[in-house]
Amino acid sequence: MIILPNMRELAQIQNAKTFEQCLGIAVPVLQREAPPIAMVCGPISSGGYESVEKNLAAFREYIRQVSALGLKVFSQMVYENTFHRLKRAPYCKTGEELLEAFYAPIFQYGLIKTFYFIPRWQTSMGASWEHEQAEKLGIEINYL
């Protein structure tokens, strides 16, 4: 099962002005589901398959595959357009604001129990950071 926001939450994501607002939408979405919840990790904006479009297509396919195993999978794909817009905001200086303001709290809350890393994850700054977080927080790691 792929975990997705409802229609009202999707509209809120599209209108979000900060990564923290996106976090405020994602946490209740994840909390509605009983654990365990998995997440696919890999290249989106850096590294991977030559372009963001190819990376997103691969990501979607791997999310579908992990879900087909009978797992609950958090899909960050519905946030991607907003993330790309927010990364161009004046307060985004390093590119790590997304990782620290959105993903780190989700991981620290213990909402994600397992990471599934797609091929070429090591070429991605964000996925490499997620791998470090998994090791630090004791989140199970699997490689696809």
N, C-alpha and C positions, 0 to 999 in steps of 0.2 A: 504494500500500500504506500502510495506517495502522499506525504503530508503536505497539504496546501491550505492557504488561507481561504476564508469565505469571500463572497463578492464585496462586502463592506470593507473587509481588511485589504483586499486587493486595491480598492480605490484609495485607501489610506496609504498604502505603499507607494502608489503612483504620485501622491501628493506630499510625501515625506520630504522634509527639508534638512534632515540630519540622519546620520547613521544610528544615533540613539533613538530617534523616532521609529526607525525600522526595527530596532531591537525591541521596542515596546510593543510592536505588532507580533514579532516572531515568537517571543516568549509565551504569550497565552496560546498561540497556535500549537506550539510544542507541548505545552502543559495539558492540553485537551487529550493528548494521547498517552496511553499507559506505556511505560518503558518495556522493552528497550527500543531506542530509536537509533537508527544508523544515519550516516551522512557520507556522501561521495565527495572525495577530495581530488583535486587535480588542477591542471592549468586552465585558466580562463583568459586573463588579460596579459599574462606573460608566459612564455615558453609554450610547450605543447605541439600543436598540429599546424603551425604556420600562420594561423589567423584566429581572431576571436570567434568568428563565425564557425570555423571548423572545431575549435575547442568547445564551444557551446553545444554543437551537434554531438560530439563525442560524449560530453557530460550528460546530456539528456538520455543518450542510449545507455550509458552505464547506470544511471539512476533507474531506468526502466528494468535493466537486468537485475540489479540488486533487489528491487521491489518484487520482481518475479520469483525471487527465492523465498518469498513469504515474509519479508522484513518490512518494518515501517521505516520509510526513508524521508528525511527532511530534504525538501527540494528548495535550494536557494535560487533556482532559476527564475522564480517570479519576482525576485528582488533585483535581478541583474540590470535592467534598464535604469532603475532608480540609483543603483550603486554607481553605474557609469556616469550618470548625471551628477551625482554628489561628489565624485572624485574630481570633477572640474571646478568645484566650489573653492572660493578663496581660502577657506580654512584648511584645505587639503594640501599639504606641503610635501609629505614624504610618501604617500601612497599606503602607509601603514595605518592610517586612521580607521579605515574599514575593518581591518583585523582587530585593532584594539577596542573600538567602540561597539562593534557588532558581534564578531565571532568569539572573541575572548570571553565576554560575559556568558554567552550561551554555553561554552565549554566549561567554564568555571561553575555554573549552576548545576552541572552534571546532567543536562538534558539530553546530550548525545552520548551513547555508550560505546559505539563502534564507528571507526572510520574505515572506509573502503577507498584505497588509493588507486587511481586509474593509471595505466601506462603513461610514462613521461612526466609523472608528478614531480620528479626531482628537478625538472627544468623550470618549474614555477616557484617564484618567490613566496607567494601565498600558500601554496600546498606544502612547501618546505617548512614554513612557519607552522602550519597546522600539524605537521608530523612532529615537530618539536613540542608543541602543546600537548599532543597525545601522549608522548613519552613523559612529559612533566606531570600531567594530570592523571595518568594511568588509564587513559582511554584505549580500548582494544584497537589494534591496527591489523588490517587485512589488505593484501595487495591483489588487484585484479589483473 
